[in-house]
Amino acid sequence: MLKLSLVTALTLLLVGCSSKKKEEKLEEVDNTDTIKLDYEVREASSNKRPTWVENAMQWANETEGKEPEKYRYLTFQTEPKVSREIACNLSRANVKADIAGEVVTFIQKELAVSKEGQASIDPNNPETKPMREYVEETLVEKIQSLVNGASVVNTYWEKRQYLAKLGAKKDYVGYTCASLVRIEHDRLKAMVEEASKKVVAKADDPETKENVKKALENATVNFEKARKGEI
C-alpha cells in the first residue's frame, strides 16, 4: 500500500512538473554577443547608434513630442560608399523613391490578397500584361511626383573598416548614412488613393478594370488599418 502511494505521489509530481514546463512562456533571446559583424566602426556622427535607424516608428512612439498618430517616420540607409558626402547625399536623394516604393508595394499586396486582384495580375493572361508592367516598372516613378511634405529630420553616418578576417570579401573603408524621414499619414493615404486610381485607369479590358477596382476599393482603409496594426 505504501509502495503504491509512493508511486502515485511520484506520478502526480512528474505530471505537475510537466504541466509547469508547458505553461512556461518562451522568451526572446538576446543574440547581440553571437552576431558577428564583418566591419569595425572607426568614426560616427554620434557616440551611440540611434534607435530610429532600426525602427523609426517604435522610436517615435517612445520619444516625446514626435506625434506618431499624425506622422509616419521612415528610415533609409545606404550601402557602403567611398565618402560620407556621397552616402548622405544619396540617402537624402532616395527619400522620394523609397516612399513611393512603399506605396506601390502596398498596392501590389492589395492586388495579391483578393481573388479579383489575383485575376488582374495573372501572368498567364495576356490582357493583364500592360497593367502588370505598369505596376512593376512605371508606377513608382509616377508616385514620386506626389511625394510632397516629406522632410529629413535627422541623419546618422558611420565610417566602417571592413575586414577580410571578420568575413568581409576584402579589406576596405566604406561610409554608410541613414536618414530619418517624416511624412504625414494623411499624405501617404492620399498617395495610396491616387496610386489606386492610376492602376485602375491603366487596365484596358473591362473585366480586368472591374477586378482591379474591386481589389483596390478599400486600399486607403486597409492602409490606415495596417498603420494601426489592425491587419
C-alpha positions as CSV (number, residue, x, y, z in Angstrom):
1,M,0.0,0.0,0.0
2,L,2.8,2.3,0.9
3,K,4.6,1.4,-2.3
4,L,1.5,2.2,-4.3
5,S,1.1,5.6,-2.6
6,L,4.8,6.5,-3.3
7,V,4.3,5.6,-7.0
8,T,1.1,7.6,-7.2
9,A,2.7,10.6,-5.5
10,L,5.7,10.4,-7.8
11,T,3.4,10.2,-10.8
12,L,1.5,13.3,-9.7
13,L,4.8,15.2,-9.1
14,L,6.0,14.4,-12.6
15,V,2.7,15.4,-14.2
16,G,2.8,18.6,-12.2
17,C,6.3,19.4,-13.3
18,S,5.4,18.6,-16.9
19,S,2.4,21.0,-16.8
20,K,4.5,23.8,-15.4
21,K,7.0,23.3,-18.2
22,K,4.3,23.5,-20.8
23,E,3.0,26.7,-19.2
24,E,6.4,28.5,-19.3
25,K,6.5,31.3,-21.9
26,L,9.2,31.4,-24.5
27,E,11.4,34.4,-24.0
28,E,13.3,36.3,-26.7
29,V,17.0,35.5,-26.7
30,D,19.5,38.4,-26.9
31,N,21.9,37.3,-29.6
32,T,23.9,40.5,-29.6
33,D,27.0,38.6,-28.4
34,T,26.7,35.9,-31.1
35,I,26.1,38.2,-34.2
36,K,29.5,38.7,-35.8
37,L,29.9,41.9,-37.9
38,D,32.4,42.0,-40.8
39,Y,33.4,45.5,-40.0
40,E,34.6,47.9,-37.2
41,V,33.1,51.4,-36.8
42,R,36.0,53.9,-36.9
43,E,34.0,57.1,-36.8
44,A,30.3,58.0,-36.4
45,S,28.2,61.1,-36.2
46,S,27.3,60.3,-32.6
47,N,28.7,58.0,-29.9
48,K,25.6,55.9,-29.8
49,R,23.8,54.4,-32.8
50,P,20.3,56.0,-32.8
51,T,17.4,53.6,-32.2
52,W,15.5,55.1,-35.1
53,V,18.0,53.6,-37.5
54,E,16.5,50.1,-36.8
55,N,12.8,51.0,-36.1
56,A,11.7,54.6,-36.8
57,M,8.1,54.2,-35.7
58,Q,9.0,52.5,-32.4
59,W,11.4,55.3,-31.7
60,A,8.7,57.9,-32.5
61,N,6.2,56.1,-30.2
62,E,8.8,56.1,-27.3
63,T,10.0,59.7,-27.9
64,E,8.1,62.6,-26.5
65,G,6.8,65.2,-29.0
66,K,7.1,63.2,-32.2
67,E,3.3,62.9,-32.8
68,P,3.3,59.3,-34.2
69,E,-0.5,59.5,-34.6
70,K,0.0,62.3,-37.1
71,Y,3.3,61.4,-38.8
72,R,4.8,58.3,-40.3
73,Y,8.6,58.0,-39.7
74,L,10.7,56.0,-42.0
75,T,14.4,55.3,-42.2
76,F,16.6,54.9,-45.3
77,Q,20.1,53.6,-45.1
78,T,22.7,53.3,-47.9
79,E,25.1,50.6,-48.7
80,P,28.8,51.4,-48.1
81,K,30.1,54.3,-50.3
82,V,33.5,55.8,-50.8
83,S,32.8,59.0,-48.9
84,R,30.5,60.4,-46.2
85,E,29.1,63.1,-48.5
86,I,28.2,60.6,-51.3
87,A,26.5,58.3,-48.8
88,C,24.4,61.0,-47.1
89,N,23.5,62.8,-50.3
90,L,22.3,59.5,-51.7
91,S,20.3,58.7,-48.6
92,R,18.5,62.1,-48.8
93,A,18.1,61.9,-52.5
94,N,16.4,58.5,-52.4
95,V,13.7,59.6,-50.0
96,K,11.0,60.2,-52.6
97,A,11.8,56.9,-54.5
98,D,11.7,54.9,-51.3
99,I,8.4,56.4,-50.1
100,A,6.9,55.8,-53.5
101,G,8.2,52.3,-53.4
102,E,6.5,51.6,-50.1
103,V,3.1,52.8,-51.6
104,V,3.5,50.7,-54.7
105,T,4.5,47.6,-52.6
106,F,1.2,48.1,-50.6
107,I,-0.8,48.3,-53.8
108,Q,0.8,45.1,-55.0
109,K,-0.1,43.4,-51.8
110,E,-3.7,44.6,-52.0
111,L,-3.9,43.1,-55.5
112,A,-2.4,39.8,-54.4
113,V,-4.7,39.1,-51.4
114,S,-8.0,39.2,-53.2
115,K,-9.4,36.8,-55.9
116,E,-10.2,39.8,-58.1
117,G,-6.8,41.2,-57.7
118,Q,-5.0,37.9,-58.4
119,A,-7.0,37.7,-61.6
120,S,-5.9,41.1,-62.6
121,I,-2.2,40.3,-62.3
122,D,-2.4,36.8,-63.7
123,P,0.8,36.3,-65.7
124,N,-0.9,33.8,-67.9
125,N,-3.5,36.3,-69.1
126,P,-2.1,38.4,-71.9
127,E,-4.8,41.0,-71.3
128,T,-3.3,42.0,-68.0
129,K,0.3,42.4,-69.3
130,P,0.2,46.2,-69.9
131,M,-1.2,46.8,-66.4
132,R,1.3,44.4,-64.7
133,E,4.2,46.1,-66.5
134,Y,2.8,49.5,-65.4
135,V,2.7,48.5,-61.7
136,E,6.1,46.8,-61.7
137,E,8.0,49.3,-63.8
138,T,6.3,52.7,-64.1
139,L,4.1,53.3,-61.0
140,V,6.9,54.2,-58.6
141,E,8.1,56.9,-60.9
142,K,4.6,58.3,-61.2
143,I,4.0,58.3,-57.4
144,Q,7.4,60.1,-56.8
145,S,5.9,63.2,-58.2
146,L,3.2,63.1,-55.5
147,V,5.6,62.8,-52.6
148,N,5.2,66.3,-51.0
149,G,5.7,67.3,-47.4
150,A,8.3,64.6,-46.6
151,S,11.2,66.0,-44.6
152,V,14.5,64.6,-43.4
153,V,14.6,65.3,-39.7
154,N,17.9,63.6,-38.8
155,T,20.9,61.7,-40.3
156,Y,23.4,59.3,-38.9
157,W,26.6,58.2,-40.6
158,E,29.3,55.7,-39.9
159,K,32.8,55.2,-41.2
160,R,33.4,51.5,-41.3
161,Q,36.6,49.5,-41.7
162,Y,35.5,46.2,-43.4
163,L,38.0,43.4,-42.7
164,A,38.5,40.1,-44.5
165,K,39.5,38.4,-41.3
166,L,36.0,39.3,-40.0
167,G,34.2,37.8,-43.0
168,A,34.2,40.7,-45.5
169,K,35.2,40.0,-49.1
170,K,38.2,42.2,-48.7
171,D,39.7,45.0,-46.6
172,Y,38.2,48.4,-47.4
173,V,36.7,51.5,-45.9
174,G,33.1,52.4,-46.5
175,Y,30.7,55.1,-45.3
176,T,27.0,54.4,-44.7
177,C,24.4,57.0,-44.0
178,A,20.9,56.7,-42.6
179,S,18.2,59.4,-43.0
180,L,15.1,59.7,-40.7
181,V,12.2,60.9,-42.7
182,R,8.8,62.3,-41.6
183,I,5.6,62.5,-43.6
184,E,2.0,63.0,-42.6
185,H,-0.2,59.8,-42.5
186,D,-2.9,61.7,-44.5
187,R,-0.4,62.5,-47.2
188,L,0.5,58.8,-47.5
189,K,-3.2,57.9,-47.6
190,A,-3.7,60.3,-50.4
191,M,-0.8,58.8,-52.3
192,V,-2.3,55.3,-51.9
193,E,-5.7,56.6,-53.2
194,E,-4.0,58.2,-56.2
195,A,-1.9,55.1,-57.0
196,S,-5.1,53.0,-56.9
197,K,-6.8,55.3,-59.4
198,K,-3.8,55.2,-61.7
199,V,-3.7,51.4,-61.7
200,V,-7.5,51.1,-62.4
201,A,-7.1,53.6,-65.2
202,K,-4.3,51.5,-66.7
203,A,-6.4,48.4,-67.0
204,D,-7.5,48.1,-70.7
205,D,-10.2,45.5,-70.9
206,P,-13.5,45.9,-68.9
207,E,-13.1,42.6,-66.9
208,T,-9.6,43.5,-65.7
209,K,-10.6,47.0,-64.9
210,E,-13.6,45.8,-62.8
211,N,-11.4,43.3,-61.0
212,V,-8.8,45.9,-60.2
213,K,-11.5,48.3,-59.0
214,K,-12.9,45.7,-56.6
215,A,-9.4,44.7,-55.4
216,L,-8.4,48.3,-54.6
217,E,-11.7,49.8,-53.5
218,N,-10.7,49.6,-49.8
219,A,-7.0,50.3,-50.3
220,T,-6.9,53.5,-48.3
221,V,-9.0,52.0,-45.5
222,N,-6.7,49.0,-45.3
223,F,-3.6,51.2,-45.4
224,E,-4.9,53.0,-42.3
225,K,-5.7,49.7,-40.6
226,A,-2.2,48.4,-41.4
227,R,-0.8,51.5,-39.9
228,K,-2.7,50.9,-36.7
229,G,-1.7,47.2,-36.7
230,E,-5.3,46.1,-37.2
231,I,-4.5,43.9,-40.2
